Amino acid sequence: MQTIQLISLRHSAFYTPYLITFVAGFLKQQGLKAVYRSVASVAELEAALITGEAHVAQSAVGVSMRQIAMAEKNSVSESMPALLHFAQINQRDGFFIAASPQAASEAKEFNWKQLEHKRIITDHLFQPMATLKYVLHKQAVDINSIEFIDAGNAEQSVQSFLAGEAEYLHLQGPYPQQLAADGKATIVASVGKSLGEIAYSSLCATKDWLATPMASAFMQAYTAALLYVEKTSAARLAQQLTEQFGNITLETLVETIESYKALGSWPSSACISEDAFQCANRVFLFSGDISSTIDYRQVVTRQLCSGE
């Protein structure tokens, strides 16, 4: 049995289809033994793929779009990214807005404009910040009136929120869900629901690896995992993923997966659509991460898509 090395920029229930690919045995069915780990940075992720230390990585088309824009800005002749994105994990932003008990009690119904003149602890990675600010813009919120706080990683952000350093918290599940379950916050909004379909999290690899039999086998396993996630209950999926999230209760994991299912986060088709990619173009043009539209074919490959 061949060993396939899988890496991830983030470890979250948001990436359930990717995790289920090896947790539920779909890779084994293709003769592949999975080794999975998280990495700390885009640079580490790219180095692992390019050197062959890893085969597949969870990342985002936005990462490659931004790299192309930076290369063009710095007049670098080679603007093609070293990696190609070949499958979608999420077609929605997966971040939630959680309010402190006091902030939640101030209004019976949440309106995005309630964030004006408030403090919000946010994930400061460029993509979630870009999508959050794009939604705020679309909701006619005065973005400049908000104090965006970078408290560090997810665990540090939660601790800062609990210490009263902000009225609101912006994080992926299952952290907001766990806070809500503990009675320490109320989830008041979903960035993904307000934004709609976008090419968000995806799987990437090198062009050379994508031409291998292992790549074809992985894609078959991943396609099967997507269909399985679509048809399987959140309770069953949470049970299968429990060991991956030892610090999160089963009930919270179930609720998180249910939230992402209801949001329509996980596609039934593995391939990244051009419409979703164009939404990413609009978001990053607004944020200034890119200065001109990026060509879909520079970032995405459909060579492993069924029938293509």
C-alpha positions as CSV (number, residue, x, y, z in Angstrom):
1,M,0.0,0.0,0.0
2,Q,1.4,3.4,-1.0
3,T,1.7,6.2,1.6
4,I,0.2,9.5,0.7
5,Q,1.3,12.5,2.7
6,L,-1.5,15.0,3.4
7,I,-1.0,18.5,4.9
8,S,-3.2,21.3,6.0
9,L,-2.9,25.0,6.8
10,R,-5.7,24.8,9.3
11,H,-7.2,21.9,11.2
12,S,-11.0,22.5,11.5
13,A,-14.3,20.8,11.1
14,F,-14.7,23.2,8.2
15,Y,-12.6,20.7,6.2
16,T,-14.7,17.7,7.0
17,P,-14.7,16.3,3.4
18,Y,-10.9,16.3,3.3
19,L,-10.6,14.7,6.8
20,I,-13.3,12.1,5.9
21,T,-11.3,11.0,2.9
22,F,-8.8,9.2,5.2
23,V,-10.8,8.9,8.4
24,A,-13.6,6.9,6.8
25,G,-11.4,4.7,4.7
26,F,-11.9,6.1,1.2
27,L,-8.1,6.3,0.6
28,K,-7.6,2.8,1.8
29,Q,-10.1,1.6,-0.8
30,Q,-7.8,3.1,-3.4
31,G,-4.7,1.4,-1.9
32,L,-3.4,4.5,-0.2
33,K,-2.3,4.8,3.4
34,A,-2.7,8.4,4.6
35,V,-0.3,10.4,6.9
36,Y,-1.9,13.7,7.9
37,R,-0.4,16.8,9.6
38,S,-0.8,20.6,9.9
39,V,1.8,23.1,8.9
40,A,2.4,26.6,10.2
41,S,2.7,28.7,7.1
42,V,2.1,28.9,3.3
43,A,5.9,28.8,2.8
44,E,6.2,25.5,4.7
45,L,3.2,24.1,2.8
46,E,4.7,25.0,-0.6
47,A,8.1,23.7,0.3
48,A,6.7,20.3,1.4
49,L,4.8,19.9,-1.8
50,I,7.6,21.0,-4.1
51,T,10.2,18.8,-2.5
52,G,7.8,15.8,-2.5
53,E,7.7,15.6,1.3
54,A,3.9,16.0,0.9
55,H,1.5,15.2,-1.9
56,V,-1.7,17.1,-1.3
57,A,-2.4,20.2,0.8
58,Q,-5.4,22.1,2.0
59,S,-5.0,25.8,1.0
60,A,-7.1,28.3,-1.0
61,V,-7.1,29.7,-4.5
62,G,-6.8,33.1,-2.9
63,V,-3.3,32.2,-1.8
64,S,-2.2,31.7,-5.4
65,M,-4.1,34.7,-6.7
66,R,-2.3,36.9,-4.2
67,Q,1.1,35.4,-5.1
68,I,0.5,36.1,-8.8
69,A,-0.5,39.7,-7.9
70,M,2.6,40.2,-5.8
71,A,4.8,38.7,-8.6
72,E,3.3,41.2,-11.1
73,K,3.7,44.1,-8.7
74,N,7.4,43.2,-8.2
75,S,8.0,42.6,-11.9
76,V,8.9,39.0,-11.4
77,S,8.9,37.3,-14.8
78,E,7.5,34.0,-13.6
79,S,4.1,34.8,-12.3
80,M,2.6,31.3,-12.5
81,P,2.1,29.7,-9.1
82,A,4.2,26.6,-8.3
83,L,1.0,24.8,-7.2
84,L,-2.3,24.2,-8.9
85,H,-5.7,23.9,-7.2
86,F,-7.6,20.8,-8.4
87,A,-10.5,20.3,-6.0
88,Q,-12.8,22.4,-3.8
89,I,-13.3,21.7,-0.1
90,N,-15.5,24.7,0.7
91,Q,-17.7,26.8,-1.5
92,R,-18.6,29.1,1.3
93,D,-16.7,31.2,3.9
94,G,-16.8,29.2,7.1
95,F,-16.4,32.0,9.7
96,F,-19.1,32.9,12.3
97,I,-19.6,36.1,14.3
98,A,-20.1,35.4,18.0
99,A,-21.3,38.0,20.4
100,S,-20.6,38.3,24.1
101,P,-23.6,37.9,26.4
102,Q,-23.7,41.6,27.0
103,A,-23.5,42.5,23.2
104,A,-26.1,39.8,22.4
105,S,-28.5,41.2,24.9
106,E,-28.4,44.7,23.5
107,A,-30.5,43.8,20.5
108,K,-33.2,41.2,19.8
109,E,-32.1,40.8,16.2
110,F,-28.6,41.1,14.9
111,N,-27.8,43.6,12.2
112,W,-24.3,43.9,10.7
113,K,-24.3,47.6,11.4
114,Q,-24.3,46.7,15.1
115,L,-20.6,46.1,14.7
116,E,-19.9,49.8,14.1
117,H,-17.8,51.4,16.8
118,K,-17.2,47.9,18.4
119,R,-14.2,45.7,19.0
120,I,-14.1,42.4,17.1
121,I,-11.4,39.8,17.5
122,T,-10.8,38.5,14.0
123,D,-8.7,35.9,12.2
124,H,-6.2,38.1,10.5
125,L,-5.1,35.8,7.8
126,F,-5.7,37.8,4.6
127,Q,-8.6,35.7,3.1
128,P,-11.0,35.7,6.1
129,M,-10.2,39.3,6.7
130,A,-10.9,40.1,3.0
131,T,-14.3,38.3,2.9
132,L,-15.3,39.7,6.3
133,K,-14.7,43.3,5.1
134,Y,-16.3,42.6,1.8
135,V,-19.5,41.5,3.5
136,L,-19.4,44.5,5.9
137,H,-19.0,46.7,2.8
138,K,-22.0,45.1,1.1
139,Q,-24.0,45.6,4.3
140,A,-23.2,49.3,4.2
141,V,-21.2,49.1,7.5
142,D,-18.6,51.8,8.3
143,I,-15.6,49.5,8.3
144,N,-13.3,52.2,9.6
145,S,-15.3,52.6,12.8
146,I,-14.6,49.0,13.8
147,E,-11.6,48.0,15.9
148,F,-10.2,44.7,14.5
149,I,-8.1,42.9,17.0
150,D,-5.5,40.3,16.2
151,A,-5.2,38.1,19.3
152,G,-3.2,35.3,17.7
153,N,-4.4,31.8,16.8
154,A,-7.9,30.4,17.4
155,E,-7.2,29.3,21.0
156,Q,-5.7,32.7,21.9
157,S,-8.6,34.5,20.2
158,V,-11.1,32.6,22.4
159,Q,-9.1,33.4,25.6
160,S,-8.9,37.1,24.7
161,F,-12.7,37.1,24.0
162,L,-13.4,35.4,27.3
163,A,-11.2,38.0,29.0
164,G,-13.5,40.7,27.7
165,E,-11.1,42.3,25.2
166,A,-13.8,42.5,22.5
167,E,-17.6,42.5,22.1
168,Y,-17.5,40.2,19.1
169,L,-15.4,37.2,17.9
170,H,-14.8,36.1,14.3
171,L,-13.7,32.4,14.0
172,Q,-14.3,29.2,12.2
173,G,-16.4,26.4,13.7
174,P,-16.2,24.6,16.1
175,Y,-14.9,27.4,18.4
176,P,-18.0,29.7,18.3
177,Q,-20.2,26.7,18.7
178,Q,-18.3,25.5,21.8
179,L,-18.6,29.0,23.3
180,A,-22.3,29.0,22.6
181,A,-22.7,25.5,24.1
182,D,-20.9,26.8,27.2
183,G,-23.2,29.8,27.5
184,K,-20.3,32.2,27.0
185,A,-21.4,33.6,23.6
186,T,-24.2,33.7,21.0
187,I,-23.6,33.1,17.3
188,V,-25.3,36.0,15.6
189,A,-24.1,35.8,12.0
190,S,-22.4,33.7,9.3
191,V,-20.0,35.4,6.9
192,G,-20.6,32.6,4.4
193,K,-24.4,33.0,4.4
194,S,-24.1,36.7,3.7
195,L,-21.4,36.3,1.0
196,G,-22.7,33.4,-1.0
197,E,-20.7,31.0,-3.2
198,I,-17.0,31.6,-3.4
199,A,-13.9,29.5,-4.2
200,Y,-12.7,29.3,-0.6
201,S,-10.7,26.3,0.7
202,S,-9.3,24.0,-1.8
203,L,-6.8,21.2,-2.4
204,C,-3.6,21.9,-4.3
205,A,-0.6,20.0,-5.5
206,T,2.3,20.2,-8.0
207,K,1.6,19.9,-11.7
208,D,3.9,16.8,-11.9
209,W,2.2,15.0,-9.1
210,L,-1.2,15.7,-10.6
211,A,-0.2,13.6,-13.6
212,T,0.5,10.5,-11.5
213,P,-1.7,7.4,-10.8
214,M,-1.6,8.4,-7.1
215,A,-3.3,11.7,-8.0
216,S,-6.1,9.9,-9.9
217,A,-6.6,7.5,-7.0
218,F,-6.8,10.3,-4.5
219,M,-9.3,12.2,-6.6
220,Q,-11.5,9.1,-6.8
221,A,-11.3,8.8,-3.0
222,Y,-12.1,12.5,-2.5
223,T,-15.0,12.4,-4.9
224,A,-16.5,9.5,-2.9
225,A,-15.9,11.3,0.4
226,L,-17.8,14.4,-0.9
227,L,-20.8,12.3,-1.8
228,Y,-20.6,10.5,1.5
229,V,-20.5,13.7,3.5
230,E,-23.5,15.0,1.5
231,K,-25.6,11.9,2.3
232,T,-24.4,11.1,5.9
233,S,-25.9,12.7,9.1
234,A,-23.9,15.2,11.0
235,A,-24.1,12.9,14.0
236,R,-22.4,10.1,12.2
237,L,-19.7,12.3,10.7
238,A,-19.0,13.8,14.1
239,Q,-18.5,10.4,15.6
240,Q,-16.0,9.5,12.9
241,L,-14.1,12.8,13.5
242,T,-14.1,12.8,17.3
243,E,-10.5,11.7,17.6
244,Q,-9.5,14.6,15.3
245,F,-11.0,17.1,17.8
246,G,-10.3,15.9,21.2
247,N,-10.9,19.2,22.9
248,I,-14.4,19.7,21.4
249,T,-17.4,17.9,22.7
250,L,-19.3,15.5,20.4
251,E,-22.4,17.6,20.7
252,T,-20.6,20.7,19.6
253,L,-19.0,18.9,16.7
254,V,-22.4,17.7,15.6
255,E,-23.8,21.2,15.7
256,T,-20.8,22.6,13.8
257,I,-21.1,20.0,11.0
258,E,-24.9,20.6,10.9
259,S,-24.2,24.4,10.5
260,Y,-21.8,23.8,7.6
261,K,-24.3,21.4,5.9
262,A,-27.1,23.9,6.3
263,L,-24.8,26.6,4.9
264,G,-24.1,24.6,1.8
265,S,-20.4,24.8,2.5
266,W,-19.4,21.5,1.0
267,P,-19.9,20.9,-2.8
268,S,-21.2,17.7,-4.3
269,S,-18.7,18.2,-7.2
270,A,-15.0,18.2,-6.5
271,C,-14.1,20.7,-9.2
272,I,-13.7,24.4,-8.6
273,S,-16.3,26.4,-10.6
274,E,-15.5,29.5,-12.6
275,D,-18.4,31.4,-11.0
276,A,-17.0,30.7,-7.5
277,F,-13.5,31.7,-8.7
278,Q,-14.9,35.0,-10.0
279,C,-16.4,35.8,-6.7
280,A,-12.9,35.4,-5.2
281,N,-11.7,37.9,-7.8
282,R,-14.3,40.5,-6.7
283,V,-13.5,40.0,-3.0
284,F,-9.7,40.4,-3.4
285,L,-10.0,43.3,-5.8
286,F,-12.0,45.1,-3.1
287,S,-9.5,44.2,-0.4
288,G,-6.6,45.3,-2.5
289,D,-4.9,41.9,-2.3
290,I,-4.9,41.9,-6.1
291,S,-5.0,44.9,-8.5
292,S,-6.5,43.2,-11.6
293,T,-8.6,40.1,-12.4
294,I,-6.7,36.8,-12.1
295,D,-7.2,34.2,-14.9
296,Y,-8.9,31.1,-13.6
297,R,-6.6,28.9,-15.7
298,Q,-3.5,30.3,-14.0
299,V,-4.6,28.9,-10.6
300,V,-7.1,26.1,-11.2
301,T,-6.7,22.8,-13.1
302,R,-9.6,20.5,-14.1
303,Q,-7.4,17.6,-15.3
304,L,-8.7,15.3,-12.6
305,C,-12.3,16.2,-13.1
306,S,-14.6,13.5,-14.3
307,G,-15.0,13.5,-18.0
308,E,-12.5,16.2,-18.6
